[in-house]
Amino acid sequence: MRKGLIALLLVGLTLAVSAQTYPGYRTGSYTGVNGVFFNPANIADSRYKWDVNVFAINGFVGTSQSGLRFSDITRSFNSDSLKSRLLRGNSKVNSLAYVDVLGPSFMIGLTPKTTIAFTTRSRVFANGRDIDGNLAGAILDGGTTKTGVPFNFNTSQMIHATGWTEIGVSVGQVFSKTNSRNFFKGGLTLKYLAGTADSYLSTTGLAGTVAGSGSTFLTGTTGAVALNTTAADFSNYKFSDFFKFNGHGVGGDIGFVYELRPAADYSMYVTDRWADQHRLRIAVSLMDIGRIKFDRNTNQASNYTVNIPPGGSFALDQFKGKSVKDYKAILDASPYFTGSPQGSSYRVNLPTTIQGDIDYRVSGGFAVDLAGQFTTTKTGSFNLYYYNSYSLTPRWENHLFSVELPLNYNQLTHFNAGVAFRVGPFFIGSGSVLSALVHDSRQADLHVGVHFGMPYKKKIKPDTDKDGVYDDVDKCPNVAGLRRYQGCPIPDTDGDGINDEEDSCKTVAGVRRYNGCPIPDTDGDGVNDEEDSCKTIAGLPQFHGCPDSDGDGIPDKDDKCPTVKGVAKYQGCPVPDRDHDGVPDDEDLCPDEAGPASSKGCPVEKVVLRITANFKNILFDYGKATIRPESDSILRQGAAVMNDQIPNSNFYIDGYTDSRGSVAVNKRLSKARAQAVANALIAGGVDKQRIIVRGFGKDNPICDNKTNEGRQCNRRVEVVIRNISQHQEQKAIRVN
């Protein structure tokens, strides 16, 4: 990088160009619309939103002979000025003089990258080439020059001055992307050139002698002289002469600027245009392209052949106090000058130059500018031309104030040093004031002017939500966010409270412990793994995700019979039925003996037998049907068995006696006793519709009536089931 910069500086030293107009001031970054006169690219990316030049003027006089003073820049371009300061000398004299007047001009930025300017400028430019100082002094001083001095010029001499007014339009354009470190811009100016005045006096092959004492004259002189002066000339050039258009033409300027800009963040500001951002700036331009066509004034233009023989004389004091436009009448009246007409028009080429500079910002407002100028115009014919020059200008500047120290070397006036200042809208300076204060100088110049505009201000953008993303680019200006989301918060697409940057399932609501994904459901049964006790086997929500294959309401993991419906009491297995009567053991009152469901799994005979076995213990008062109290519990138990175990059966309650007594008495007594038992059963809850009472007396004995035990056995009450299901066998059980 350093080697590259050194190479650029070396190239700039040899080829860099910087016109001599407005020395010092021209190098700054705050020239506004006036920058277009130094390089049209300058107005692009200007420090001003808009800028107006009120008035500015730059005057310059320079000669190859010493003797100028600073006050000479205020003199007008009349014959006395040319005589006293630009043409006198002891040898060939070359000179340059010009005045630049910057008229009302306006610049405005159309977009951040495009700027336009409308400008006016009036100029007077004069060259003196290879002038014999002694001869010029003799002609212009009218006899105070050395006499007896011969002269012989094989080359031509010329004094040429041109005035014109420019009306221009300029466009400056930024080519780089926003925030580019390598910043490019360019500019173009097109100008209408209105010629206001042109005068020239030239000689070709002039040779002879200046002679005389008291008054000087030419003798023994031959050669050729040409002269011309337009209607407006420079004998007493005034401001109004800038508007006397005697010629017309077109012209232009073109320029480019490259800037190396350090990386910097200006995103916080409304615009970055307030900052002069370059570290290194390289500019190049081609200025003053064009020419002006003038019509010759036939009364004031002519070519003359000179032939003053030895011994003849032509008095030079005739020219004293006269301007070039008066010379024609003097020459026409002399027999030694033979005139011939010139063409009807001629063209004057502008002083075209290649200009450029390398500007390096050292630190803050301190910068150094290395610049130069290379003229492309040939010195012959009616061309105007500058001299090659080089300058080094240190400066310090900000938007309100600047000071520059231009140090210049050029082919005409050699080394000069000056100083320039800018304070607000006012600027003034000179490229030679410091050197002129020390000794007589070959150069004297001064510029002064006023322009004003609206600079871009260092204004921070609003940031309503204080998130560092400014409102102009913040898509969520009222909610703090992040730059990578254009000022919005990190999005939460699925609305689960976990932002997308932390969410592994951005489009599906989830929970933080699973990185924004839902709680997994490995077996896909709709029960998430955190609630699923059987994560790898599909199951049911009511069983925490475990299956119930037999649908008995007991999950397989707890079901010892997972393929057969069962009950929780038996760990998912069916209730056992040991006697295989279809009545499960927990309902079977006789789990080891088969019996119908209607008798709670017990055989009907067993039930009746149990009832009858209990009834045999029923006690009656002797010879009566009254049941003794101690038998009540037997009857209650009997009624419960009838209702619970055989609720669908009907019964006969049969009463019997032994063989003693009459038949009729025994029948009545047996039936009465059977009825007493039936009444007790009905009182115990047995439906009376289920009971029929019968009395059989001494019939159907089951024991021998000859003994007391036998007779006791025959005195009994029996229960007989009237209706038995198809699985039951009707049977009467008797007890004594």
PADRENTOR-251635 format. One line per field, with one value per residue (C-alpha): x, z, y; residue in three letters. Coordinates in pm, whole numbers. Example, Ala and Ser with C-alpha at 12.3 -4.5 7.8 and 13.67 -1.06 7.14 Angstrom:
BEGIN
x = 1230:1367
z = 780:714
y = -450:-106
residuo = Ala:Ser
This chain:
BEGIN
x = 0:277:468:151:101:462:423:109:285:574:336:150:471:548:200:-22:-197:-335:-420:-274:-616:-726:-412:-465:-841:-887:-742:-1004:-1314:-1547:-1534:-1899:-2013:-1673:-1517:-1659:-1405:-1117:-1264:-1632:-1629:-1581:-1950:-2050:-2073:-2032:-2033:-2324:-2689:-2680:-2433:-2433:-2132:-2194:-1870:-1509:-1210:-860:-591:-248:50:374:685:1016:1188:1193:1050:681:527:217:29:64:-218:-465:-366:-587:-479:-391:-80:90:51:189:471:582:553:515:721:1026:1355:1706:1636:1349:1051:765:465:124:-163:-522:-827:-1095:-1426:-1666:-2013:-2343:-2343:-2563:-2525:-2780:-2778:-3063:-3000:-2732:-2535:-2621:-2546:-2594:-2454:-2523:-2227:-2114:-1756:-1579:-1211:-934:-622:-298:22:347:587:954:928:1248:1248:1451:1243:920:1047:1143:798:604:828:861:1236:1356:1505:1868:1958:2195:2093:2044:1784:1722:1438:1424:1119:796:703:344:137:-211:-501:-850:-1161:-1466:-1765:-1867:-2217:-2199:-2402:-2233:-2330:-2142:-2213:-2105:-2032:-1957:-2192:-2294:-2028:-1768:-1409:-1304:-1504:-1534:-1706:-1697:-1817:-1881:-1926:-2060:-2006:-2122:-1828:-1907:-1597:-1588:-1256:-939:-622:-291:29:287:609:783:1151:1185:1543:1688:1825:1682:1865:1844:1919:1648:1387:1421:1345:1379:1625:1746:1453:1277:1021:644:391:28:-226:-591:-824:-1197:-1452:-1387:-1018:-802:-696:-959:-1134:-1440:-1686:-1947:-1711:-1772:-2115:-2003:-2012:-1785:-1722:-1886:-1786:-1846:-1626:-1621:-1439:-1431:-1291:-1273:-1192:-1093:-1097:-967:-1190:-1110:-1375:-1617:-1976:-2197:-2523:-2620:-2633:-2908:-2642:-2268:-2219:-2112:-1792:-1490:-1418:-1120:-780:-633:-783:-655:-815:-756:-934:-912:-1000:-1076:-1151:-1287:-1228:-1388:-1446:-1389:-1468:-1183:-1258:-1139:-1053:-833:-673:-397:-76:222:550:823:1101:1285:1609:1938:1934:1557:1381:1047:980:872:727:419:308:346:19:-158:-343:-312:-626:-454:-151:-318:-366:-1:130:-103:35:399:561:772:472:279:-52:-259:-601:-646:-912:-1263:-1245:-1008:-1030:-873:-812:-870:-572:-641:-464:-454:-495:-475:-375:-305:-450:-357:-537:-276:-500:-822:-840:-474:-400:-131:-205:51:-58:57:-50:48:-48:-166:-195:76:222:179:-104:-374:-366:-385:-170:-62:282:353:355:375:262:263:-7:-36:-371:-587:-964:-1305:-1648:-1607:-1241:-932:-577:-358:10:55:416:449:708:624:816:748:791:976:926:652:501:166:-114:-493:-775:-1141:-1367:-1731:-1846:-1546:-1216:-899:-548:-243:3:295:237:494:772:682:718:1076:1205:1098:899:826:468:193:-157:-457:-797:-1095:-1460:-1781:-2002:-2258:-2459:-2632:-2382:-2491:-2518:-2391:-2733:-2798:-3098:-3391:-3401:-3734:-3686:-3317:-3210:-2928:-3125:-3238:-3598:-3535:-3441:-3613:-3915:-4021:-3937:-4136:-4008:-3642:-3491:-3174:-2995:-2998:-3378:-3398:-3472:-3737:-3708:-3601:-3919:-4123:-4299:-4494:-4577:-4449:-4244:-3913:-3750:-3661:-3288:-3330:-3625:-3543:-3908:-3981:-4325:-4460:-4526:-4310:-4141:-3802:-3664:-3699:-3545:-3883:-4009:-4319:-4271:-4197:-4449:-4228:-4508:-4743:-5036:-5116:-4967:-4635:-4336:-4335:-4683:-4647:-4557:-4516:-4316:-4246:-4591:-4903:-5163:-5450:-5451:-5646:-5369:-5084:-5011:-5008:-5226:-5525:-5537:-5842:-6032:-6106:-5998:-5674:-5358:-5151:-4858:-5078:-5291:-5186:-5429:-5373:-5562:-5866:-6101:-6075:-6119:-5885:-5949:-5785:-5511:-5689:-5782:-6146:-6309:-6242:-6526:-6391:-6708:-6752:-7119:-7097:-7120:-6788:-6643:-6688:-7066:-7094:-7217:-7110:-6785:-6691:-7032:-7206:-7531:-7745:-7705:-8058:-7939:-7610:-7416:-7542:-7738:-8106:-8128:-7859:-8044:-8372:-8190:-8028:-8362:-8532:-8243:-8285:-8666:-8643:-8528:-8848:-9026:-9403:-9598:-9733:-10053:-10047:-9932:-9764:-9394:-9177:-8960:-8630:-8714:-8736:-8375:-8426:-8719:-8530:-8241:-8478:-8651:-8311:-8203:-8531:-8495:-8119:-8039:-8359:-8545:-8732:-8870:-9209:-9253:-9487:-9477:-9594:-9678:-9673:-9758:-9689:-9947:-10103:-10438:-10725:-10673:-10880:-10705:-10366:-10450:-10569:-10266:-10012:-10162:-10181:-9815:-9722:-9922:-9740:-9408:-9538:-9653:-9311:-9142:-9379:-9297:-8928:-8978:-9081:-9359:-9675:-9750:-9453:-9590:-9868:-9939:-10041:-10112:-10075:-10125:-9978:-9937:-9600:-9406:-9033:-8952:-9101:-9394:-9341:-9059:-9036:-8745:-8943:-9249:-9030:-8884:-9235:-9349:-9193:-9236:-9095:-9014:-9077:-8977:-9267:-9071:-8705:-8494:-8389:-8061:-8233:-8416:-8743:-8714:-8892:-8681:-8840:-8720:-8880
z = 0:93:-225:-426:-262:-325:-691:-720:-561:-807:-1101:-960:-924:-1293:-1442:-1177:-1281:-1093:-1257:-1116:-1061:-698:-551:-212:-207:-495:-295:-19:27:85:-248:-322:-668:-738:-735:-1081:-1223:-1097:-1176:-1263:-1059:-745:-717:-685:-319:-220:141:51:-24:-238:-289:-458:-573:-532:-675:-702:-891:-947:-1102:-1218:-1386:-1451:-1656:-1720:-1597:-1233:-1116:-1042:-725:-551:-650:-1019:-1004:-959:-1284:-1592:-1920:-2090:-2281:-1979:-1779:-2059:-2121:-1764:-1626:-1888:-2194:-2077:-2031:-2153:-2356:-2483:-2254:-2203:-2001:-1887:-1744:-1676:-1478:-1382:-1265:-1129:-1171:-1018:-1011:-844:-744:-600:-521:-703:-542:-308:-621:-873:-853:-1112:-1139:-1351:-1380:-1528:-1566:-1745:-1834:-1979:-2080:-2231:-2352:-2450:-2644:-2721:-2700:-2747:-2429:-2569:-2888:-2691:-2460:-2755:-2909:-2589:-2405:-2701:-2694:-2345:-2448:-2528:-2883:-3136:-3039:-3332:-3319:-3534:-3471:-3677:-3474:-3437:-3149:-3031:-2782:-2763:-2528:-2535:-2330:-2317:-2104:-2025:-1948:-1832:-1706:-1513:-1390:-1117:-1064:-800:-953:-637:-419:-87:185:-65:49:-313:-408:-769:-911:-1234:-1381:-1710:-1798:-2126:-2191:-2432:-2506:-2586:-2712:-2586:-2714:-2887:-2975:-3109:-3243:-3396:-3591:-3818:-3918:-3789:-3799:-3772:-3537:-3277:-3322:-3231:-2946:-2771:-2969:-3103:-3444:-3649:-3934:-4165:-4063:-4256:-4169:-4127:-3873:-3816:-3590:-3501:-3245:-3209:-3142:-2771:-2685:-2376:-2365:-2101:-2044:-1816:-1654:-1918:-2186:-2060:-2224:-2566:-2759:-3063:-3100:-3031:-2950:-2738:-2483:-2195:-1904:-1789:-1469:-1245:-879:-691:-311:-74:231:565:699:909:1018:930:959:1269:1073:850:580:562:329:614:655:429:433:206:328:-22:-317:-674:-926:-1295:-1538:-1885:-1864:-2111:-2414:-2695:-2909:-3001:-3352:-3392:-3692:-3781:-3783:-4129:-4004:-3731:-3879:-4134:-4233:-4304:-4488:-4325:-4531:-4367:-4564:-4398:-4360:-4340:-4009:-3852:-3532:-3243:-3028:-3250:-3040:-2705:-2511:-2795:-2781:-3036:-3211:-3284:-3441:-3776:-3861:-3773:-3988:-4278:-4287:-4316:-4654:-4488:-4404:-4686:-4568:-4699:-4577:-4345:-4359:-4246:-3929:-3708:-3415:-3075:-2888:-2513:-2283:-2255:-1972:-1816:-1444:-1149:-788:-513:-179:141:468:739:1044:1132:929:825:465:199:-170:-444:-779:-1119:-1458:-1806:-2100:-2415:-2630:-2884:-2855:-3222:-3407:-3189:-2911:-2546:-2309:-1951:-1840:-1682:-1307:-991:-641:-290:-60:310:458:765:723:866:742:878:839:639:583:292:209:-166:-276:-654:-925:-1288:-1611:-1635:-1289:-1114:-736:-550:-204:-88:163:141:394:408:684:647:303:244:94:-6:-99:-317:-459:-443:-158:74:-185:-314:36:48:-295:-637:-795:-1143:-1037:-859:-802:-577:-546:-336:-333:-152:-181:56:78:304:432:530:907:1140:1248:1417:1288:1523:1689:1869:2022:2105:1947:1739:1415:1300:1214:842:802:1111:1010:1375:1489:1811:1926:2007:1772:1598:1291:1120:1136:1014:1362:1450:1736:1658:1510:1677:1379:1572:1865:2129:2312:2178:1911:1577:1641:1938:1796:1619:1508:1389:1241:1515:1868:2125:2461:2559:2707:2361:2183:2068:1941:2083:2352:2146:2101:2003:1951:1786:2011:2092:2440:2466:2601:2926:3007:2828:3050:2738:2507:2235:2224:2112:2384:2527:2708:3004:3061:3022:2674:2753:2557:2678:2425:2566:2639:2994:3133:3272:3080:2944:3167:3470:3309:3376:3107:2843:2568:2776:2942:3315:3629:3840:4141:3952:3786:3453:3440:3436:3771:3834:3815:3985:3944:3584:3636:3471:3798:3890:4221:4374:4305:4354:4697:4616:4424:4432:4330:4007:4030:3829:3844:3971:4291:4308:4175:4428:4342:4408:4616:4838:4886:4968:5181:5376:5424:5525:5749:5925:5940:6127:6420:6427:6754:6811:7132:7183:6994:6865:6552:6748:6660:6953:6961:6951:6597:6455:6340:6144:5958:5883:5737:5533:5390:5295:5112:4919:4808:4739:4607:4440:4377:4075:4238:4394:4694:4864:5241:5352:5710:5854:6187:6341:6350:6682:6695:6453:6089:6077:6373:6235:5895:6047:6277:5999:5770:6052:6133:5760:5742:6048:5872:5549:5738:5899:5554:5408:5701:5615:5266:5055:4814:4927:4561:4562:4851:4868:5207:5235:5535:5498:5859:5927:5557:5400:5712:5661:5987:6198:6414:6668:6842:6988:6756:6454:6548:6612:6259:6106:6278:6021:5775:5426:5151:4800:4492:4256:3944:3866:3567:3297:3477:3799:3906:4097:4432:4767:5075:5395:5750:6068
y = 0:243:165:229:569:668:574:785:1080:1050:1037:1336:1530:1495:1504:1662:1974:2267:2597:2912:3066:3105:2946:2784:2838:2593:2301:2316:2102:2398:2581:2504:2607:2765:2419:2360:2610:2393:2049:1992:1670:1882:1967:1598:1494:1859:1972:2205:2130:2441:2721:3061:3257:3629:3759:3651:3784:3657:3879:3761:3923:3741:3797:3630:3951:4056:4384:4330:4454:4332:4648:4563:4310:4598:4770:4748:4594:4920:5009:5163:4844:4630:4877:4924:4576:4307:4404:4596:4419:4367:4052:3846:3886:3638:3741:3628:3829:3740:3836:3580:3723:3463:3601:3488:3109:2852:2487:2244:1872:1699:1360:1221:1131:1403:1775:2047:2399:2704:2938:3268:3378:3662:3649:3859:3669:3811:3647:3819:3594:3650:4029:4230:4433:4719:4748:4730:4997:5218:5184:5225:5471:5703:5769:5685:5353:5282:5389:5244:4897:4657:4380:4074:3830:3514:3408:3595:3820:3855:4045:3893:3969:3815:3880:3655:3562:3202:3079:2720:2430:2153:1808:1621:1252:1001:660:463:266:414:379:260:299:346:651:773:1077:1273:1598:1770:2137:2271:2642:2903:3133:3494:3680:4039:4169:4056:4245:4127:4275:4041:4065:3818:3834:4188:4319:4667:4932:5164:5496:5861:6094:6281:6091:5738:5603:5287:5273:4999:4786:4506:4237:4201:4330:4217:4377:4363:4514:4439:4709:4670:4681:4685:5049:5116:4787:4823:4585:4668:4540:4186:4208:4336:4012:4028:3656:3322:2967:2661:2495:2256:2098:1738:1593:1289:1236:922:917:655:673:510:276:480:441:737:544:744:1068:1199:1239:1183:1479:1709:1507:1540:1171:1122:1016:1036:1222:1203:1439:1493:1721:1865:2233:2509:2296:2514:2820:3151:3279:3655:3873:4109:4476:4590:4938:4800:4491:4466:4288:4515:4467:4678:4834:5125:5177:5272:5644:5643:5689:5607:5802:5580:5858:5841:5541:5709:5698:5516:5181:4905:5018:5352:5183:5115:5482:5555:5270:5347:5703:5588:5512:5244:5017:4854:4713:4426:4310:4008:3735:3810:3596:3402:3165:3194:2868:2871:2803:2429:2249:1908:1961:1731:1702:1454:1558:1376:1437:1403:1431:1609:1929:1927:1824:1861:1907:1834:1973:2088:2211:2102:2317:2142:2458:2534:2880:2965:3136:3289:3033:3140:2943:2895:2783:2448:2480:2272:2353:2216:2353:2267:2370:2351:2372:2313:2420:2775:2858:2762:2881:2767:2823:2769:2709:2718:2677:2751:2792:3164:3315:3031:2999:3185:3158:3290:3257:3230:3249:3155:3285:3188:3306:3533:3421:3604:3503:3533:3282:3525:3770:3613:3601:3952:4091:3971:4081:4201:3922:3800:3738:3926:3785:3829:3669:3769:3664:3587:3282:3139:2822:2576:2321:1975:1957:1690:1572:1238:1043:980:640:625:282:340:12:158:115:456:529:582:215:71:-136:-147:208:186:-152:-219:-472:-578:-444:-784:-779:-416:-289:-545:-795:-1148:-1301:-1574:-1725:-1988:-1757:-1996:-1732:-1869:-1651:-1805:-1790:-2026:-2221:-2548:-2574:-2220:-2290:-2518:-2397:-2572:-2538:-2399:-2723:-2880:-2576:-2449:-2783:-2953:-3219:-3531:-3813:-4105:-4357:-4104:-4184:-3821:-3847:-3657:-3842:-3647:-3783:-4117:-4410:-4625:-4395:-4650:-4820:-4638:-4619:-4422:-4084:-4224:-4476:-4219:-4343:-4715:-4963:-5168:-5447:-5628:-5306:-5403:-5067:-5205:-5104:-5388:-5305:-5373:-5647:-6006:-6114:-5839:-6021:-6122:-5880:-5891:-5689:-5485:-5712:-5993:-5767:-5761:-6124:-6242:-6325:-6700:-6956:-7263:-7467:-7350:-7275:-6931:-6750:-6587:-6683:-6337:-6368:-6743:-6832:-7183:-7132:-7497:-7634:-7560:-7382:-7143:-6769:-6751:-6912:-6716:-7012:-7259:-7575:-7515:-7831:-7700:-7377:-7551:-7801:-7520:-7351:-7674:-7774:-7444:-7475:-7806:-7605:-7395:-7450:-7441:-7458:-7807:-7872:-7517:-7323:-7048:-7010:-6962:-6646:-6832:-6941:-6586:-6579:-6901:-6751:-6423:-6621:-6832:-6525:-6372:-6689:-6703:-6341:-6335:-6682:-6794:-6467:-6606:-6926:-6989:-7212:-7455:-7438:-7784:-7878:-8237:-8413:-8752:-9033:-8955:-8781:-8763:-8707:-8394:-8234:-8318:-8166:-7842:-7823:-7894:-7632:-7379:-7436:-7405:-7082:-6946:-7013:-6854:-6548:-6513:-6539:-6281:-6055:-6115:-5975:-6276:-6189:-6372:-6444:-6675:-6888:-7154:-7311:-7676:-7905:-8283:-8397:-8734:-8820:-8888:-8978:-8988:-9160:-9440:-9319:-9601:-9422:-9073:-8985:-9101:-8903:-8595:-8636:-8653:-8329:-8089:-7798:-7846:-7596:-7718:-7510:-7485:-7376:-7461:-7335:-7575:-7629:-7726:-8038:-8006:-8171:-8165:-8182:-8275:-8241:-8372
residuo = Met:Arg:Lys:Gly:Leu:Ile:Ala:Leu:Leu:Leu:Val:Gly:Leu:Thr:Leu:Ala:Val:Ser:Ala:Gln:Thr:Tyr:Pro:Gly:Tyr:Arg:Thr:Gly:Ser:Tyr:Thr:Gly:Val:Asn:Gly:Val:Phe:Phe:Asn:Pro:Ala:Asn:Ile:Ala:Asp:Ser:Arg:Tyr:Lys:Trp:Asp:Val:Asn:Val:Phe:Ala:Ile:Asn:Gly:Phe:Val:Gly:Thr:Ser:Gln:Ser:Gly:Leu:Arg:Phe:Ser:Asp:Ile:Thr:Arg:Ser:Phe:Asn:Ser:Asp:Ser:Leu:Lys:Ser:Arg:Leu:Leu:Arg:Gly:Asn:Ser:Lys:Val:Asn:Ser:Leu:Ala:Tyr:Val:Asp:Val:Leu:Gly:Pro:Ser:Phe:Met:Ile:Gly:Leu:Thr:Pro:Lys:Thr:Thr:Ile:Ala:Phe:Thr:Thr:Arg:Ser:Arg:Val:Phe:Ala:Asn:Gly:Arg:Asp:Ile:Asp:Gly:Asn:Leu:Ala:Gly:Ala:Ile:Leu:Asp:Gly:Gly:Thr:Thr:Lys:Thr:Gly:Val:Pro:Phe:Asn:Phe:Asn:Thr:Ser:Gln:Met:Ile:His:Ala:Thr:Gly:Trp:Thr:Glu:Ile:Gly:Val:Ser:Val:Gly:Gln:Val:Phe:Ser:Lys:Thr:Asn:Ser:Arg:Asn:Phe:Phe:Lys:Gly:Gly:Leu:Thr:Leu:Lys:Tyr:Leu:Ala:Gly:Thr:Ala:Asp:Ser:Tyr:Leu:Ser:Thr:Thr:Gly:Leu:Ala:Gly:Thr:Val:Ala:Gly:Ser:Gly:Ser:Thr:Phe:Leu:Thr:Gly:Thr:Thr:Gly:Ala:Val:Ala:Leu:Asn:Thr:Thr:Ala:Ala:Asp:Phe:Ser:Asn:Tyr:Lys:Phe:Ser:Asp:Phe:Phe:Lys:Phe:Asn:Gly:His:Gly:Val:Gly:Gly:Asp:Ile:Gly:Phe:Val:Tyr:Glu:Leu:Arg:Pro:Ala:Ala:Asp:Tyr:Ser:Met:Tyr:Val:Thr:Asp:Arg:Trp:Ala:Asp:Gln:His:Arg:Leu:Arg:Ile:Ala:Val:Ser:Leu:Met:Asp:Ile:Gly:Arg:Ile:Lys:Phe:Asp:Arg:Asn:Thr:Asn:Gln:Ala:Ser:Asn:Tyr:Thr:Val:Asn:Ile:Pro:Pro:Gly:Gly:Ser:Phe:Ala:Leu:Asp:Gln:Phe:Lys:Gly:Lys:Ser:Val:Lys:Asp:Tyr:Lys:Ala:Ile:Leu:Asp:Ala:Ser:Pro:Tyr:Phe:Thr:Gly:Ser:Pro:Gln:Gly:Ser:Ser:Tyr:Arg:Val:Asn:Leu:Pro:Thr:Thr:Ile:Gln:Gly:Asp:Ile:Asp:Tyr:Arg:Val:Ser:Gly:Gly:Phe:Ala:Val:Asp:Leu:Ala:Gly:Gln:Phe:Thr:Thr:Thr:Lys:Thr:Gly:Ser:Phe:Asn:Leu:Tyr:Tyr:Tyr:Asn:Ser:Tyr:Ser:Leu:Thr:Pro:Arg:Trp:Glu:Asn:His:Leu:Phe:Ser:Val:Glu:Leu:Pro:Leu:Asn:Tyr:Asn:Gln:Leu:Thr:His:Phe:Asn:Ala:Gly:Val:Ala:Phe:Arg:Val:Gly:Pro:Phe:Phe:Ile:Gly:Ser:Gly:Ser:Val:Leu:Ser:Ala:Leu:Val:His:Asp:Ser:Arg:Gln:Ala:Asp:Leu:His:Val:Gly:Val:His:Phe:Gly:Met:Pro:Tyr:Lys:Lys:Lys:Ile:Lys:Pro:Asp:Thr:Asp:Lys:Asp:Gly:Val:Tyr:Asp:Asp:Val:Asp:Lys:Cys:Pro:Asn:Val:Ala:Gly:Leu:Arg:Arg:Tyr:Gln:Gly:Cys:Pro:Ile:Pro:Asp:Thr:Asp:Gly:Asp:Gly:Ile:Asn:Asp:Glu:Glu:Asp:Ser:Cys:Lys:Thr:Val:Ala:Gly:Val:Arg:Arg:Tyr:Asn:Gly:Cys:Pro:Ile:Pro:Asp:Thr:Asp:Gly:Asp:Gly:Val:Asn:Asp:Glu:Glu:Asp:Ser:Cys:Lys:Thr:Ile:Ala:Gly:Leu:Pro:Gln:Phe:His:Gly:Cys:Pro:Asp:Ser:Asp:Gly:Asp:Gly:Ile:Pro:Asp:Lys:Asp:Asp:Lys:Cys:Pro:Thr:Val:Lys:Gly:Val:Ala:Lys:Tyr:Gln:Gly:Cys:Pro:Val:Pro:Asp:Arg:Asp:His:Asp:Gly:Val:Pro:Asp:Asp:Glu:Asp:Leu:Cys:Pro:Asp:Glu:Ala:Gly:Pro:Ala:Ser:Ser:Lys:Gly:Cys:Pro:Val:Glu:Lys:Val:Val:Leu:Arg:Ile:Thr:Ala:Asn:Phe:Lys:Asn:Ile:Leu:Phe:Asp:Tyr:Gly:Lys:Ala:Thr:Ile:Arg:Pro:Glu:Ser:Asp:Ser:Ile:Leu:Arg:Gln:Gly:Ala:Ala:Val:Met:Asn:Asp:Gln:Ile:Pro:Asn:Ser:Asn:Phe:Tyr:Ile:Asp:Gly:Tyr:Thr:Asp:Ser:Arg:Gly:Ser:Val:Ala:Val:Asn:Lys:Arg:Leu:Ser:Lys:Ala:Arg:Ala:Gln:Ala:Val:Ala:Asn:Ala:Leu:Ile:Ala:Gly:Gly:Val:Asp:Lys:Gln:Arg:Ile:Ile:Val:Arg:Gly:Phe:Gly:Lys:Asp:Asn:Pro:Ile:Cys:Asp:Asn:Lys:Thr:Asn:Glu:Gly:Arg:Gln:Cys:Asn:Arg:Arg:Val:Glu:Val:Val:Ile:Arg:Asn:Ile:Ser:Gln:His:Gln:Glu:Gln:Lys:Ala:Ile:Arg:Val:Asn
